[in-house]
C-alpha cells in the first residue's frame, strides 16, 4: 500500500515565500503536487541561472584560448563546432561572443591567420604556391587563390613577385665579395 504524503508539507523550495499546497488537496494527487513543485523549482533555478551576468574575464580567457588554438592549429581542419565545444558554448553563442571579443568571426580569423602565414611564406621562402596552399590548411589551390586574392587584392604569384626578398648574389669582382672570400 502506498503511503500518503500529508499535503501540508509539500513546499516549493527556492521561493521567497514557501507555498503550502493544501489548497489542492481535493482535486490533485500527491504525484501531481510533487511534479508541480519540481517543475516550479526547475523554472525558478533556470531563470536565476539565465539572469546571472556572464563573467567577462572568463569569456575573454576562453576566447584567448581559442585564438591561441587557432594560431597553433590553423593548418588543420578546424570547424566551428570543434571550437565551440572547446569553449563549452553552443556554436551560435560561440560565434557571437568570439566576434564581440576578437572583432572577427571565427571563420574570418582562421582565414586571416592562414592568409598571413601564406604571405610570410611567399615573401620569405621559395616554396611552390601549391605547397604553401596545403601547408596553410587550404583544401585546394583554387580555394587558396580565391581567398588570397579576396584578402590582398592580388594573386599569390603576383604578391610573391611584388614583395619577395630578392636573392642577393655577390658579384665576383666587388669589394664586398673580396672581403667575404678573405674571411
MDTraj code that builds the backbone (N, CA, C; nanometers):
import mdtraj as md
import numpy as np

residues = "UNK UNK UNK UNK UNK UNK UNK UNK UNK UNK UNK UNK UNK UNK UNK UNK UNK UNK UNK UNK UNK UNK UNK UNK UNK UNK UNK UNK UNK UNK UNK UNK UNK UNK UNK UNK UNK UNK UNK UNK UNK UNK UNK UNK UNK UNK UNK UNK UNK UNK UNK UNK UNK UNK UNK UNK UNK UNK UNK UNK UNK UNK UNK UNK UNK UNK UNK UNK UNK UNK UNK UNK UNK UNK UNK UNK UNK UNK UNK UNK UNK UNK UNK UNK UNK UNK UNK UNK UNK UNK UNK UNK UNK UNK UNK UNK UNK UNK UNK UNK UNK UNK UNK UNK UNK UNK UNK UNK UNK UNK UNK UNK UNK UNK UNK UNK UNK UNK UNK UNK UNK UNK UNK UNK UNK UNK UNK UNK UNK UNK UNK UNK UNK UNK UNK UNK UNK UNK UNK UNK UNK UNK UNK UNK UNK UNK UNK UNK UNK UNK UNK UNK UNK UNK UNK UNK UNK UNK UNK UNK UNK UNK UNK UNK UNK UNK UNK UNK UNK UNK UNK UNK UNK UNK UNK UNK UNK UNK UNK UNK UNK UNK UNK".split()
xyz = np.array([
    [0.0832, -0.1186, 0.0000],
    [0.0000, 0.0000, 0.0000],
    [0.0877, 0.1250, 0.0000],
    [0.0475, 0.2237, -0.0752],
    [0.1220, 0.3481, -0.0888],
    [0.0981, 0.4375, 0.0320],
    [0.2082, 0.4942, 0.0810],
    [0.1976, 0.5847, 0.1949],
    [0.1588, 0.7225, 0.1441],
    [0.0586, 0.7805, 0.1994],
    [0.0120, 0.9132, 0.1596],
    [0.1011, 1.0204, 0.2225],
    [0.1339, 1.1196, 0.1433],
    [0.2138, 1.2321, 0.1917],
    [0.1175, 1.3405, 0.2368],
    [0.1370, 1.3904, 0.3571],
    [0.0484, 1.4997, 0.4005],
    [0.0699, 1.6211, 0.3100],
    [-0.0362, 1.6745, 0.2560],
    [-0.0273, 1.7847, 0.1607],
    [0.0347, 1.9102, 0.2210],
    [0.0224, 1.9251, 0.3505],
    [0.0718, 2.0468, 0.4122],
    [0.2251, 2.0589, 0.4088],
    [0.2979, 1.9477, 0.3944],
    [0.4429, 1.9580, 0.3983],
    [0.5072, 1.9665, 0.2591],
    [0.4271, 1.9592, 0.1542],
    [0.4825, 1.9747, 0.0200],
    [0.4990, 2.1240, -0.0059],
    [0.6216, 2.1653, -0.0237],
    [0.6514, 2.3073, -0.0423],
    [0.7390, 2.3259, -0.1648],
    [0.7390, 2.4443, -0.2185],
    [0.8246, 2.4764, -0.3320],
    [0.9491, 2.5428, -0.2778],
    [1.0654, 2.4757, -0.2885],
    [1.1879, 2.5395, -0.2406],
    [1.2316, 2.6517, -0.3344],
    [1.3233, 2.7354, -0.2887],
    [1.3825, 2.8462, -0.3616],
    [1.2838, 2.9583, -0.3933],
    [1.1689, 2.9560, -0.3311],
    [1.0771, 3.0677, -0.3477],
    [1.1010, 3.1644, -0.2333],
    [1.0656, 3.2907, -0.2565],
    [1.0837, 3.3868, -0.1491],
    [0.9927, 3.3536, -0.0325],
    [0.8762, 3.3022, -0.0605],
    [0.7902, 3.2549, 0.0471],
    [0.7446, 3.1139, 0.0112],
    [0.7600, 3.0216, 0.1045],
    [0.7192, 2.8842, 0.0769],
    [0.5675, 2.8790, 0.0680],
    [0.5225, 2.8089, -0.0348],
    [0.3785, 2.7977, -0.0533],
    [0.3355, 2.6561, -0.0155],
    [0.2343, 2.6509, 0.0613],
    [0.1812, 2.5207, 0.1004],
    [0.0643, 2.4905, 0.0086],
    [0.0672, 2.3731, -0.0486],
    [-0.0332, 2.3377, -0.1480],
    [-0.1531, 2.2637, -0.0880],
    [-0.1944, 2.3038, 0.0251],
    [-0.3102, 2.2395, 0.0853],
    [-0.4381, 2.2751, 0.0114],
    [-0.4316, 2.3772, -0.0707],
    [-0.5478, 2.4195, -0.1487],
    [-0.5879, 2.3089, -0.2469],
    [-0.4908, 2.2346, -0.2956],
    [-0.5171, 2.1337, -0.3977],
    [-0.5520, 1.9963, -0.3416],
    [-0.5752, 1.9870, -0.2140],
    [-0.5948, 1.8563, -0.1524],
    [-0.7091, 1.7765, -0.2131],
    [-0.8124, 1.8425, -0.2534],
    [-0.9277, 1.7692, -0.3027],
    [-0.9182, 1.7361, -0.4512],
    [-0.8470, 1.8184, -0.5304],
    [-0.8506, 1.7984, -0.6751],
    [-0.7255, 1.7360, -0.7356],
    [-0.6119, 1.7279, -0.6642],
    [-0.4881, 1.6767, -0.7217],
    [-0.4240, 1.5700, -0.6365],
    [-0.3553, 1.4785, -0.7035],
    [-0.2864, 1.3691, -0.6344],
    [-0.1515, 1.4180, -0.5812],
    [-0.0914, 1.3423, -0.4921],
    [0.0411, 1.3792, -0.4417],
    [0.1475, 1.3809, -0.5514],
    [0.1358, 1.2891, -0.6490],
    [0.2305, 1.2875, -0.7596],
    [0.2243, 1.4171, -0.8396],
    [0.1032, 1.4625, -0.8632],
    [0.0858, 1.5867, -0.9384],
    [0.1465, 1.7039, -0.8609],
    [0.1212, 1.7058, -0.7310],
    [0.1767, 1.8138, -0.6490],
    [0.3292, 1.8099, -0.6486],
    [0.3841, 1.6893, -0.6384],
    [0.5292, 1.6758, -0.6400],
    [0.5875, 1.7253, -0.7733],
    [0.5282, 1.6819, -0.8833],
    [0.5760, 1.7250, -1.0152],
    [0.5581, 1.8754, -1.0353],
    [0.4512, 1.9311, -0.9837],
    [0.4306, 2.0764, -0.9926],
    [0.5397, 2.1518, -0.9173],
    [0.5700, 2.1004, -0.7978],
    [0.6760, 2.1635, -0.7179],
    [0.8107, 2.1521, -0.7892],
    [0.8381, 2.0340, -0.8431],
    [0.9633, 2.0120, -0.9138],
    [0.9733, 2.1029, -1.0357],
    [0.8650, 2.1121, -1.1109],
    [0.8629, 2.1979, -1.2292],
    [0.8871, 2.3440, -1.1910],
    [0.8191, 2.3894, -1.0893],
    [0.8342, 2.5292, -1.0450],
    [0.9782, 2.5548, -0.9982],
    [1.0348, 2.4599, -0.9261],
    [1.1726, 2.4733, -0.8789],
    [1.2691, 2.4837, -0.9962],
    [1.2528, 2.3949, -1.0930],
    [1.3408, 2.3982, -1.2101],
    [1.3258, 2.5283, -1.2886],
    [1.2039, 2.5758, -1.3020],
    [1.1822, 2.7028, -1.3733],
    [1.2495, 2.8192, -1.3022],
    [1.2353, 2.8218, -1.1704],
    [1.2974, 2.9306, -1.0936],
    [1.4495, 2.9233, -1.1001],
    [1.5051, 2.8021, -1.0893],
    [1.6510, 2.7871, -1.0965],
    [1.7035, 2.8259, -1.2344],
    [1.6314, 2.7864, -1.3378],
    [1.6719, 2.8214, -1.4739],
    [1.6684, 2.9717, -1.4928],
    [1.5625, 3.0351, -1.4458],
    [1.5510, 3.1809, -1.4561],
    [1.6654, 3.2483, -1.3813],
    [1.7005, 3.1957, -1.2664],
    [1.8107, 3.2502, -1.1881],
    [1.9436, 3.2352, -1.2629],
    [1.9667, 3.1178, -1.3190],
    [2.0912, 3.0948, -1.3927],
    [2.1015, 3.1827, -1.5165],
    [1.9899, 3.2010, -1.5857],
    [1.9932, 3.2823, -1.7066],
    [2.0071, 3.4308, -1.6772],
    [1.9658, 3.4718, -1.5583],
    [1.9739, 3.6134, -1.5258],
    [2.1087, 3.6539, -1.4676],
    [2.1941, 3.5576, -1.4320],
    [2.3249, 3.5929, -1.3778],
    [2.4145, 3.6426, -1.4904],
    [2.4850, 3.7515, -1.4682],
    [2.5710, 3.8041, -1.5742],
    [2.6882, 3.7111, -1.6036],
    [2.7293, 3.7095, -1.7291],
    [2.8440, 3.6290, -1.7707],
    [2.9708, 3.6972, -1.7222],
    [3.0603, 3.6213, -1.6651],
    [3.1870, 3.6752, -1.6184],
    [3.2737, 3.7067, -1.7400],
    [3.2979, 3.8352, -1.7641],
    [3.3703, 3.8759, -1.8841],
    [3.5145, 3.8274, -1.8846],
    [3.5750, 3.8143, -1.7668],
    [3.7123, 3.7647, -1.7619],
    [3.7198, 3.6208, -1.8103],
    [3.6232, 3.5394, -1.7689],
    [3.6214, 3.4007, -1.8139],
    [3.5986, 3.3937, -1.9641],
    [3.5083, 3.4782, -2.0157],
    [3.4812, 3.4801, -2.1591],
    [3.6046, 3.5252, -2.2355],
    [3.6713, 3.6286, -2.1871],
    [3.7929, 3.6771, -2.2532],
    [3.9012, 3.5706, -2.2530],
    [3.9183, 3.5036, -2.1385],
    [4.0179, 3.3971, -2.1298],
    [3.9850, 3.2836, -2.2248],
    [3.8566, 3.2504, -2.2331],
    [3.8137, 3.1432, -2.3223],
    [3.8423, 3.1796, -2.4672],
    [3.8135, 3.3031, -2.5061],
    [3.8380, 3.3462, -2.6441],
    [3.9885, 3.3568, -2.6714],
    [4.0656, 3.3954, -2.5715],
    [4.2110, 3.3983, -2.5882],
    [4.2647, 3.2567, -2.6083],
    [4.2088, 3.1606, -2.5360],
    [4.2487, 3.0206, -2.5548],
    [4.2128, 2.9725, -2.6952],
    [4.0965, 3.0129, -2.7441],
    [4.0527, 2.9711, -2.8772],
    [4.1413, 3.0332, -2.9843],
    [4.1746, 3.1620, -2.9712],
    [4.2624, 3.2244, -3.0710],
    [4.4006, 3.1601, -3.0682],
    [4.4490, 3.1254, -2.9499],
    [4.5775, 3.0545, -2.9410],
    [4.5693, 2.9190, -3.0096],
    [4.4582, 2.8513, -2.9881],
    [4.4397, 2.7209, -3.0522],
    [4.4385, 2.7359, -3.2047],
    [4.3672, 2.8366, -3.2549],
    [4.3626, 2.8603, -3.3999],
    [4.5022, 2.8927, -3.4516],
    [4.5755, 2.9768, -3.3803],
    [4.7103, 3.0141, -3.4237],
    [4.8048, 2.8942, -3.4293],
    [4.7847, 2.7985, -3.3418],
    [4.8712, 2.6806, -3.3381],
    [4.8270, 2.5707, -3.4353],
    [4.6982, 2.5646, -3.4660],
    [4.6437, 2.4537, -3.5449],
    [4.5755, 2.4999, -3.6738],
    [4.6116, 2.6168, -3.7246],
    [4.5430, 2.6716, -3.8418],
    [4.5553, 2.5829, -3.9654],
    [4.6590, 2.5013, -3.9734],
    [4.6794, 2.4159, -4.0904],
    [4.5903, 2.2916, -4.0871],
    [4.5272, 2.2659, -3.9739],
    [4.4397, 2.1500, -3.9612],
    [4.2981, 2.1873, -4.0031],
    [4.2134, 2.0863, -4.0176],
    [4.0733, 2.1089, -4.0495],
    [4.0000, 2.1455, -3.9208],
    [3.9684, 2.2725, -3.9036],
    [3.9044, 2.3217, -3.7816],
    [3.7617, 2.3623, -3.8162],
    [3.6653, 2.3149, -3.7370],
    [3.5256, 2.3520, -3.7594],
    [3.4761, 2.4399, -3.6451],
    [3.3707, 2.5135, -3.6729],
    [3.3085, 2.5972, -3.5705],
    [3.2596, 2.5095, -3.4556],
    [3.2062, 2.3941, -3.4889],
    [3.1569, 2.3026, -3.3861],
    [3.2695, 2.2623, -3.2910],
    [3.3872, 2.2316, -3.3463],
    [3.5020, 2.1940, -3.2623],
    [3.5429, 2.3089, -3.1703],
    [3.5488, 2.4289, -3.2274],
    [3.5888, 2.5454, -3.1473],
    [3.4858, 2.5753, -3.0389],
    [3.3577, 2.5649, -3.0743],
    [3.2514, 2.5911, -2.9761],
    [3.2572, 2.4889, -2.8623],
    [3.2857, 2.3645, -2.8954],
    [3.2990, 2.2628, -2.7905],
    [3.4179, 2.2920, -2.7001],
    [3.5263, 2.3412, -2.7561],
    [3.6428, 2.3784, -2.6742],
    [3.6079, 2.4915, -2.5788],
    [3.5206, 2.5829, -2.6238],
    [3.4806, 2.6962, -2.5402],
    [3.3619, 2.6633, -2.4500],
    [3.3089, 2.5414, -2.4636],
    [3.1923, 2.4968, -2.3861],
    [3.0702, 2.5850, -2.4111],
    [3.0487, 2.6199, -2.5380],
    [2.9354, 2.7033, -2.5778],
    [2.8657, 2.6402, -2.6971],
    [2.7439, 2.6838, -2.7215],
    [2.6765, 2.6409, -2.8441],
    [2.7438, 2.7124, -2.9609],
    [2.7393, 2.6549, -3.0804],
    [2.8037, 2.7204, -3.1955],
    [2.7532, 2.8637, -3.2182],
    [2.6220, 2.8835, -3.2076],
    [2.5656, 3.0177, -3.2293],
    [2.6191, 3.1172, -3.1267],
    [2.6130, 3.0803, -3.0000],
    [2.6594, 3.1700, -2.8936],
    [2.8100, 3.1923, -2.9038],
    [2.8824, 3.0866, -2.9387],
    [3.0276, 3.0976, -2.9554],
    [3.0629, 3.1992, -3.0637],
    [2.9975, 3.1925, -3.1792],
    [3.0270, 3.2865, -3.2889],
    [2.9996, 3.4296, -3.2443],
    [2.8885, 3.4504, -3.1754],
    [2.8541, 3.5857, -3.1282],
    [2.9592, 3.6388, -3.0307],
    [2.9961, 3.5582, -2.9319],
    [3.0941, 3.6029, -2.8328],
    [3.2322, 3.6222, -2.8945],
    [3.2710, 3.5324, -2.9849],
    [3.4016, 3.5437, -3.0490],
    [3.4097, 3.6740, -3.1278],
    [3.3072, 3.7033, -3.2053],
    [3.3071, 3.8270, -3.2850],
    [3.3101, 3.9500, -3.1939],
    [3.2360, 3.9424, -3.0838],
    [3.2335, 4.0551, -2.9901],
    [3.3700, 4.0771, -2.9259],
    [3.4384, 3.9688, -2.8878],
    [3.5670, 3.9791, -2.8197],
    [3.6832, 4.0062, -2.9145],
    [3.6840, 3.9396, -3.0308],
    [3.8002, 3.9440, -3.1195],
    [3.7835, 4.0451, -3.2329],
    [3.6598, 4.0687, -3.2750],
    [3.6363, 4.1626, -3.3845],
    [3.6157, 4.0944, -3.5191],
    [3.6371, 3.9642, -3.5254],
    [3.6161, 3.8839, -3.6457],
    [3.5322, 3.7632, -3.6080],
    [3.4652, 3.7043, -3.7050],
    [3.4030, 3.5747, -3.6791],
    [3.5150, 3.4716, -3.6713],
    [3.4896, 3.3563, -3.6119],
    [3.5953, 3.2545, -3.6060],
    [3.6463, 3.2148, -3.7445],
    [3.5568, 3.2053, -3.8418],
    [3.5988, 3.1683, -3.9775],
    [3.6874, 3.2764, -4.0379],
    [3.6499, 3.4037, -4.0207],
    [3.7327, 3.5132, -4.0724],
    [3.8705, 3.5118, -4.0069],
    [3.8739, 3.4872, -3.8754],
    [4.0009, 3.4842, -3.8041],
    [4.0889, 3.3707, -3.8550],
    [4.0293, 3.2547, -3.8765],
    [4.1036, 3.1398, -3.9269],
    [4.1585, 3.1670, -4.0668],
    [4.0755, 3.2209, -4.1553],
    [4.1209, 3.2504, -4.2918],
    [4.2299, 3.3575, -4.2894],
    [4.2139, 3.4606, -4.2076],
    [4.3172, 3.5658, -4.1973],
    [4.4492, 3.5085, -4.1469],
    [4.4431, 3.4185, -4.0510],
    [4.5646, 3.3549, -3.9993],
    [4.6335, 3.2754, -4.1096],
    [4.5544, 3.2007, -4.1845],
    [4.6107, 3.1226, -4.2947],
    [4.6703, 3.2128, -4.4031],
    [4.6004, 3.3196, -4.4381],
    [4.6495, 3.4119, -4.5423],
    [4.7767, 3.4813, -4.4964],
    [4.7810, 3.5255, -4.3720],
    [4.9014, 3.5931, -4.3214],
    [5.0222, 3.4995, -4.3210],
    [4.9990, 3.3741, -4.2867],
    [5.1073, 3.2764, -4.2922],
    [5.1519, 3.2547, -4.4364],
    [5.0558, 3.2461, -4.5272],
    [5.0887, 3.2293, -4.6696],
    [5.1666, 3.3503, -4.7215],
    [5.1274, 3.4700, -4.6797],
    [5.2013, 3.5910, -4.7219],
    [5.3466, 3.5833, -4.6760],
    [5.3660, 3.5421, -4.5518],
    [5.5016, 3.5303, -4.4997],
    [5.5822, 3.4284, -4.5807],
    [5.5214, 3.3133, -4.6072],
    [5.5917, 3.2088, -4.6818],
    [5.6202, 3.2520, -4.8257],
    [5.5270, 3.3242, -4.8869],
    [5.5501, 3.3727, -5.0234],
    [5.6657, 3.4723, -5.0276],
    [5.6740, 3.5576, -4.9261],
    [5.7808, 3.6582, -4.9213],
    [5.9171, 3.5960, -4.8931],
    [5.9215, 3.5017, -4.8021],
    [6.0491, 3.4592, -4.7449],
    [6.0973, 3.3206, -4.7830],
    [6.0210, 3.2462, -4.8601],
    [6.0661, 3.1126, -4.8982],
    [6.0510, 3.0943, -5.0487],
    [6.1079, 2.9912, -5.0975],
    [6.0946, 2.9568, -5.2382],
    [5.9957, 2.8431, -5.2599],
    [5.9133, 2.8146, -5.1597],
    [5.8159, 2.7064, -5.1716],
    [5.7177, 2.7356, -5.2849],
    [5.6681, 2.6308, -5.3468],
    [5.5694, 2.6499, -5.4532],
    [5.4366, 2.6949, -5.3928],
    [5.3544, 2.7576, -5.4737],
    [5.2231, 2.8038, -5.4287],
    [5.1393, 2.6856, -5.3802],
    [5.1511, 2.5734, -5.4489],
    [5.0755, 2.4545, -5.4098],
    [5.1174, 2.4061, -5.2713],
    [5.2468, 2.4019, -5.2449],
    [5.2951, 2.3590, -5.1136],
    [5.2495, 2.4551, -5.0036],
    [5.2574, 2.5838, -5.0324],
    [5.2141, 2.6845, -4.9351],
    [5.0646, 2.6691, -4.9074],
    [4.9891, 2.6469, -5.0131],
    [4.8443, 2.6293, -5.0011],
    [4.8110, 2.5198, -4.9012],
    [4.8692, 2.4038, -4.9183],
    [4.8369, 2.2912, -4.8308],
    [4.9020, 2.3030, -4.6938],
    [5.0160, 2.3675, -4.6844],
    [5.0808, 2.3868, -4.5546],
    [5.0011, 2.4844, -4.4672],
    [4.9280, 2.5751, -4.5318],
    [4.8482, 2.6722, -4.4564],
    [4.7072, 2.6226, -4.4246],
    [4.6730, 2.5034, -4.4707],
    [4.5445, 2.4464, -4.4324],
    [4.4320, 2.4639, -4.5316],
    [4.4604, 2.5151, -4.6505],
    [4.3551, 2.5285, -4.7506],
    [4.3289, 2.3937, -4.8164],
    [4.2055, 2.3723, -4.8579],
    [4.1677, 2.2416, -4.9119],
    [4.2101, 2.2224, -5.0573],
    [4.2278, 2.3324, -5.1308],
    [4.2718, 2.3219, -5.2701],
    [4.3385, 2.4528, -5.3120],
    [4.4086, 2.4471, -5.4253],
    [4.4751, 2.5670, -5.4744],
    [4.3752, 2.6737, -5.5154],
    [4.2643, 2.6333, -5.5733],
    [4.1658, 2.7332, -5.6163],
    [4.1042, 2.8049, -5.4967],
    [4.0755, 2.7311, -5.3898],
    [4.0234, 2.7941, -5.2679],
    [4.1274, 2.8908, -5.2120],
    [4.2524, 2.8483, -5.2101],
    [4.3613, 2.9333, -5.1613],
    [4.3742, 3.0601, -5.2447],
    [4.3803, 3.0439, -5.3777],
    [4.3983, 3.1607, -5.4653],
    [4.2814, 3.2579, -5.4531],
    [4.1593, 3.2058, -5.4465],
    [4.0419, 3.2942, -5.4317],
    [4.0443, 3.3680, -5.2981],
    [4.0736, 3.2967, -5.1906],
    [4.0793, 3.3613, -5.0591],
    [4.1928, 3.4627, -5.0530],
    [4.3068, 3.4279, -5.1106],
    [4.4227, 3.5176, -5.1094],
    [4.3918, 3.6453, -5.1868],
    [4.3317, 3.6291, -5.3047],
    [4.3004, 3.7465, -5.3858],
    [4.1943, 3.8326, -5.3189],
    [4.0963, 3.7701, -5.2570],
    [3.9924, 3.8449, -5.1855],
    [4.0522, 3.9236, -5.0698],
    [4.1485, 3.8649, -5.0013],
    [4.2086, 3.9270, -4.8834],
    [4.3113, 4.0341, -4.9192],
    [4.3951, 4.0090, -5.0212],
    [4.5058, 4.1000, -5.0515],
    [4.4858, 4.1811, -5.1787],
    [4.3926, 4.1372, -5.2629],
    [4.3730, 4.2062, -5.3902],
    [4.4692, 4.1605, -5.4987],
    [4.5508, 4.0612, -5.4694],
    [4.6488, 4.0089, -5.5650],
    [4.6475, 3.8567, -5.5625],
    [4.6910, 3.7989, -5.6719],
    [4.7097, 3.6533, -5.6723],
    [4.8376, 3.6224, -5.5956],
    [4.8543, 3.5000, -5.5494],
    [4.9768, 3.4653, -5.4764],
    [5.1042, 3.4877, -5.5587],
    [5.1005, 3.4541, -5.6875],
    [5.2219, 3.4717, -5.7692],
    [5.2550, 3.6196, -5.7881],
    [5.1539, 3.7037, -5.8072],
    [5.1781, 3.8478, -5.8186],
    [5.2325, 3.9030, -5.6872],
    [5.1737, 3.8588, -5.5761],
    [5.2200, 3.9022, -5.4449],
    [5.3662, 3.8646, -5.4246],
    [5.4004, 3.7428, -5.4613],
    [5.5388, 3.6969, -5.4455],
    [5.6340, 3.7825, -5.5281],
    [5.5986, 3.8122, -5.6528],
    [5.6889, 3.8909, -5.7375],
    [5.7002, 4.0351, -5.6882],
    [5.5938, 4.0888, -5.6278],
    [5.5980, 4.2270, -5.5785],
    [5.6696, 4.2406, -5.4436],
    [5.6571, 4.1423, -5.3580],
    [5.7044, 4.1586, -5.2210],
    [5.8158, 4.0654, -5.1768],
    [5.8542, 3.9700, -5.2573],
    [5.9558, 3.8765, -5.2092],
    [6.0907, 3.9456, -5.1966],
    [6.1682, 3.8957, -5.1032],
    [6.3019, 3.9493, -5.0818],
    [6.3913, 3.8886, -5.1895],
    [6.4535, 3.9730, -5.2705],
    [6.5356, 3.9180, -5.3787],
    [6.6587, 3.8468, -5.3234],
    [6.6993, 3.7432, -5.3937],
    [6.8226, 3.6728, -5.3555],
    [6.9396, 3.7603, -5.3960],
    [7.0186, 3.7972, -5.3005],
    [7.1336, 3.8824, -5.3289],
    [7.2526, 3.7918, -5.3544],
    [7.2984, 3.7934, -5.4762],
    [7.4178, 3.7150, -5.5058],
    [7.5342, 3.8119, -5.5187],
    [7.6453, 3.7763, -5.4597],
    [7.7605, 3.8647, -5.4617],
    [7.8345, 3.8502, -5.5945],
    [7.8572, 3.9607, -5.6571],
    [7.9373, 3.9585, -5.7805],
    [8.0806, 3.9258, -5.7430],
    [8.1514, 3.8695, -5.8347],
    [8.2860, 3.8231, -5.8007],
    [8.3894, 3.9336, -5.7898],
    [8.3724, 4.0442, -5.8598],
    [8.4758, 4.1484, -5.8577],
    [8.4290, 4.2729, -5.7843],
    [8.3774, 4.2586, -5.6651],
    [8.3373, 4.3744, -5.5853],
    [8.4126, 4.3721, -5.4538],
    [8.4284, 4.4862, -5.3899],
    [8.4982, 4.4901, -5.2613],
    [8.4300, 4.4020, -5.1557],
    [8.2962, 4.3961, -5.1607],
    [8.2231, 4.3150, -5.0634],
    [8.2517, 4.1664, -5.0861],
    [8.2568, 4.1257, -5.2117],
    [8.2858, 3.9854, -5.2431],
    [8.4288, 3.9498, -5.2023],
    [8.5223, 4.0420, -5.2234],
    [8.6604, 4.0162, -5.1843],
    [8.6725, 4.0023, -5.0330],
    [8.6012, 4.0872, -4.9594],
    [8.6047, 4.0805, -4.8137],
    [8.5420, 3.9495, -4.7654],
    [8.4388, 3.9062, -4.8323],
    [8.3701, 3.7825, -4.7953],
    [8.4635, 3.6621, -4.8143],
    [8.5353, 3.6611, -4.9229],
    [8.6255, 3.5495, -4.9522],
    [8.7417, 3.5447, -4.8549],
    [8.7895, 3.6611, -4.8073],
    [8.9020, 3.6635, -4.7163],
    [8.8680, 3.6071, -4.5806],
    [8.7466, 3.6135, -4.5416],
    [8.7090, 3.5651, -4.4087],
    [8.6928, 3.4220, -4.4141],
])
top = md.Topology()
chain = top.add_chain()
for i, resn in enumerate(residues, 1):
    res = top.add_residue(resn, chain, resSeq=i)
    for name in ("N", "CA", "C"):
        top.add_atom(name, md.element.get_by_symbol(name[0]), res)
traj = md.Trajectory(xyz[None], top)
